[in-house]
Amino acid sequence: MQLRPASAVEVRAAGGVVWRPTATGGSVYAVVHRPAYDDWSLPKGKLAAGESELEGALREVEEETGMSCRVDRPIGTTSYIDRKGRPKVVVYWLMQATDGTFEPSEEVDEVRWLPLSDVLALLTYPRDRTLLGALGAERLDLAR
């Protein structure tokens, strides 16, 4: 039997592209700041043992943003090598915030609710911008 090194084990994670409507009929999206990495990203995190991707996405979004959400639909997947050299796959759902209040923590110290164009400018990682870029194109098509 051949063993794979621990660094080759794929990390599974899930998260949300969380939105809420504005008073003017538009939408704003949640972006979280993680002080440990000094980055701006979408809310996400590793799956707990036995947890489905959707369960993990809802849990992580609530932990990081304080928001309970209604899931709209799957929106996409990103994959990359994490800071420990492991392959990581993150599955995202588009979800609408329905209730909740943000409380800063060691993991996430700020949440910003911004229009899609401002979110794209603020996000640290190109993979997150690519995921949201597809949403932006889709929203433009729906507006026509």
C-alpha positions as CSV (number, residue, x, y, z in Angstrom):
1,M,0.0,0.0,0.0
2,Q,1.3,3.4,-1.0
3,L,0.5,6.4,1.3
4,R,0.0,9.9,-0.1
5,P,1.7,12.7,1.8
6,A,-0.7,14.7,4.0
7,S,0.0,17.8,1.8
8,A,-1.7,16.0,-1.1
9,V,-5.0,15.6,0.7
10,E,-7.7,17.7,-0.9
11,V,-9.3,20.3,1.4
12,R,-13.1,20.5,0.9
13,A,-14.8,23.8,1.7
14,A,-18.0,25.7,0.9
15,G,-19.3,29.2,1.1
16,G,-21.8,31.7,-0.2
17,V,-22.2,34.7,-2.5
18,V,-24.5,36.4,-0.1
19,W,-26.8,39.2,-1.3
20,R,-29.6,41.3,0.0
21,P,-31.9,43.8,-1.8
22,T,-31.6,47.5,-1.5
23,A,-34.4,50.0,-1.1
24,T,-33.9,51.1,-4.7
25,G,-34.4,47.7,-6.2
26,G,-30.7,46.8,-6.6
27,S,-28.6,44.3,-4.7
28,V,-25.6,44.4,-2.4
29,Y,-23.2,41.6,-1.6
30,A,-21.3,40.6,1.5
31,V,-17.5,40.6,1.5
32,V,-15.6,39.6,4.7
33,H,-12.2,40.9,6.0
34,R,-10.0,38.3,7.7
35,P,-7.5,40.0,9.9
36,A,-5.2,36.9,10.1
37,Y,-4.6,37.2,6.3
38,D,-5.5,40.9,5.9
39,D,-7.6,39.9,2.9
40,W,-11.1,40.5,1.6
41,S,-13.0,37.4,0.4
42,L,-16.3,35.7,0.2
43,P,-17.5,33.9,3.3
44,K,-16.4,30.3,3.3
45,G,-14.8,27.6,5.3
46,K,-13.8,24.0,5.6
47,L,-16.4,21.3,5.9
48,A,-16.9,19.6,9.2
49,A,-16.8,15.8,9.3
50,G,-20.0,14.4,7.9
51,E,-21.3,17.8,6.8
52,S,-22.7,18.3,3.3
53,E,-21.3,21.1,1.1
54,L,-24.6,23.0,1.4
55,E,-24.8,22.5,5.2
56,G,-21.2,23.8,5.5
57,A,-21.9,26.8,3.3
58,L,-24.8,27.9,5.4
59,R,-22.9,27.3,8.6
60,E,-19.8,29.2,7.5
61,V,-21.9,32.1,6.1
62,E,-23.7,32.4,9.4
63,E,-20.5,32.1,11.4
64,E,-18.6,34.7,9.4
65,T,-21.4,37.2,8.6
66,G,-24.1,36.6,11.3
67,M,-26.6,36.1,8.5
68,S,-29.2,33.4,8.2
69,C,-29.8,32.8,4.5
70,R,-32.2,31.3,1.9
71,V,-30.3,29.4,-0.7
72,D,-31.0,30.5,-4.3
73,R,-28.8,28.0,-6.2
74,P,-25.3,26.7,-6.7
75,I,-23.1,29.3,-8.4
76,G,-19.7,27.8,-8.9
77,T,-16.6,26.2,-7.7
78,T,-13.1,27.5,-7.2
79,S,-9.9,25.4,-6.7
80,Y,-6.4,26.5,-5.7
81,I,-3.5,25.6,-3.5
82,D,-4.0,26.8,0.1
83,R,-1.4,28.4,2.3
84,K,-0.3,25.0,3.6
85,G,0.4,23.7,0.0
86,R,-2.8,21.5,-0.1
87,P,-5.2,21.5,-3.0
88,K,-8.5,23.2,-1.9
89,V,-11.9,23.1,-3.6
90,V,-14.6,25.5,-2.5
91,V,-18.2,25.1,-3.7
92,Y,-20.4,28.3,-3.6
93,W,-24.1,29.0,-3.5
94,L,-25.9,32.2,-4.3
95,M,-27.9,32.9,-1.2
96,Q,-30.1,35.8,0.1
97,A,-29.6,37.1,3.6
98,T,-32.9,36.8,5.5
99,D,-32.0,37.7,9.1
100,G,-29.1,38.3,11.4
101,T,-26.5,40.7,12.8
102,F,-22.8,40.7,12.3
103,E,-20.6,40.4,15.3
104,P,-16.8,40.9,14.8
105,S,-14.6,38.0,15.8
106,E,-10.9,36.9,15.6
107,E,-11.7,35.2,12.2
108,V,-13.7,38.0,10.6
109,D,-13.5,41.6,11.9
110,E,-15.5,43.4,9.2
111,V,-18.3,42.7,6.7
112,R,-19.1,45.2,3.9
113,W,-22.3,45.1,1.9
114,L,-21.5,46.6,-1.5
115,P,-22.7,46.7,-5.1
116,L,-21.2,44.0,-7.3
117,S,-18.8,46.4,-9.1
118,D,-17.4,47.6,-5.7
119,V,-17.1,44.0,-4.5
120,L,-15.1,43.1,-7.6
121,A,-12.7,46.0,-6.9
122,L,-12.3,45.1,-3.2
123,L,-11.8,41.3,-3.4
124,T,-8.2,40.2,-2.8
125,Y,-8.2,37.0,-4.9
126,P,-8.7,36.8,-8.7
127,R,-10.5,33.4,-8.3
128,D,-13.3,35.2,-6.3
129,R,-13.5,38.0,-8.9
130,T,-13.9,35.3,-11.6
131,L,-16.7,33.6,-9.7
132,L,-18.5,36.9,-9.3
133,G,-17.7,38.1,-12.8
134,A,-19.9,35.3,-14.1
135,L,-22.7,36.4,-11.8
136,G,-22.3,40.0,-13.1
137,A,-22.7,38.9,-16.7
138,E,-25.7,36.8,-15.8
139,R,-27.4,39.8,-13.9
140,L,-26.8,42.0,-16.9
141,D,-28.4,39.5,-19.2
142,L,-31.4,39.3,-16.9
143,A,-31.8,43.1,-16.9
144,R,-32.1,43.3,-20.7
